Amino acid sequence: MNISFKQLKLFVTLVQAGNLAEAAERLCITKAAASLSLRELEKQLDCRLFDRVRNRLQLNTQGEQLLPLADELLQRLATMEHLFQRPDQSRDLLRIGASNTIGNYLLPRLIADYLRLHPQVEFKVVIGNTRSLATQVADFQLDMALLEGSIADSQLQQQEWLRDSMQVVAAPTHPLASRSRLSLADLEHQRWLLREPGSGSREQFQQLVGSHLQHWTPGLELSTTESILNAVANGLGLCLLSGLATAAALRDGRVVALDLQPGFQRSLRLVWHKAKYLNPALAQFTDFCQHWRPIHY
C-alpha cells in the first residue's frame, strides 16, 4: 500500500466540498486529476469511500472511518513542516467557528488576548448559527467551535466554557416595561421576534420560554441580533437575547430588560470532534479558552 499525502488531502477536501469540481478548484488541479487520485486511493484501500448520489459524493461508512485518520495525518505533517521552518516563517493556522453572539461580542477579545501571548498564530474565523458550525466541525472543516446552543451529535466533544445571562427585552413603551417581578405567566399572549432555525438564541427561546407558554405568537423571523433589537425598539414584539448582545441597546435606552423572576442562564460551550488530533497550536488555544475570562463579564 502506497497512500500519498496528496491523496489524503484530496480526500479531506472532497468531504468538505462535496463534489469533484469544487475540490479540484480548491486544490488548483483539474477535475480529471482529482478523479484519478480518488480512484487510486480507493483502489489501494480496496473499498469505496463515497456513495455517488445525484452527481455528489456522499461519505459512506468506510469514508467516515478514514476521515479522522486522514485529518490527523495531515495535521501532523503540517506540525512537522512548522517545526523545521525558520522562526520568521513559522505560522500556525487555527480554523475557529463561533456562533453569532460569541463571534460578535466575545471572540474578538479572546483572540486579541491570545495573540498578545502567541503572535505567531493566524486565525481563520467562521461566524454562523450553531447548527451549521456543528456540521463543519463534524466534517473537519473547522478545528473547533465556540457555540451557544446544545449539540446532539455524538461525534462531537462538548465542554462547558462560560455562563451567559439571557434577558427578555421590550420597547420602553411596552405595557410590561414598567412592571416589576414578572413571571412567565405574564408573558402569555405576546408576540415574539425570533432568530432563524438552527441558531442558539432560537433554541434557547424554545427551551426557556416557548415551551412554558400556552399562548404566544411568532412575529418576525430575523437573521441578525441587531435587526431583532431594532424590531423590538420599534414595538414589534418581545425577544429573548443574550445580555452580551443587549448591553449597548439597554445603555442607549432603545430597549428595556423586563424584570423577570427568576432570570435565565445558559451555557456557552467549546466543541471539537472527538477524533480530532489536537496539534500543539490547537491544544494550546483550547487550554487558553478554558482558563480565559473576559474583563467585566
FENDA-V34251 format. One line per field, one symbol per residue. phi: phi as a letter, one per 40 degrees, with the letter a starting at -180 (. if undefined). A space follows every 50 residues. Layout:
phi = ???
This chain:
phi = .bcbccccccdcccdccgaccccccccgbccccccccccccccccgacbb ccbfgbbbdbccccccdccccccccccccccccbccdcbcbcbbbbbacd ccccbbddcccccccccbcccbbbbbbacdcccccccccgcbcaabbccc bccccbcbbcbbcbcbbcbacdccdccccbfcbdccccgbcbcbccdgcc ccccccccbdcbbcbabcccbbcbccccccccccgcicabbcccccdccc ccgcbbccccbccbbbccbcbacdcccccdccccccccdcbcbccgc
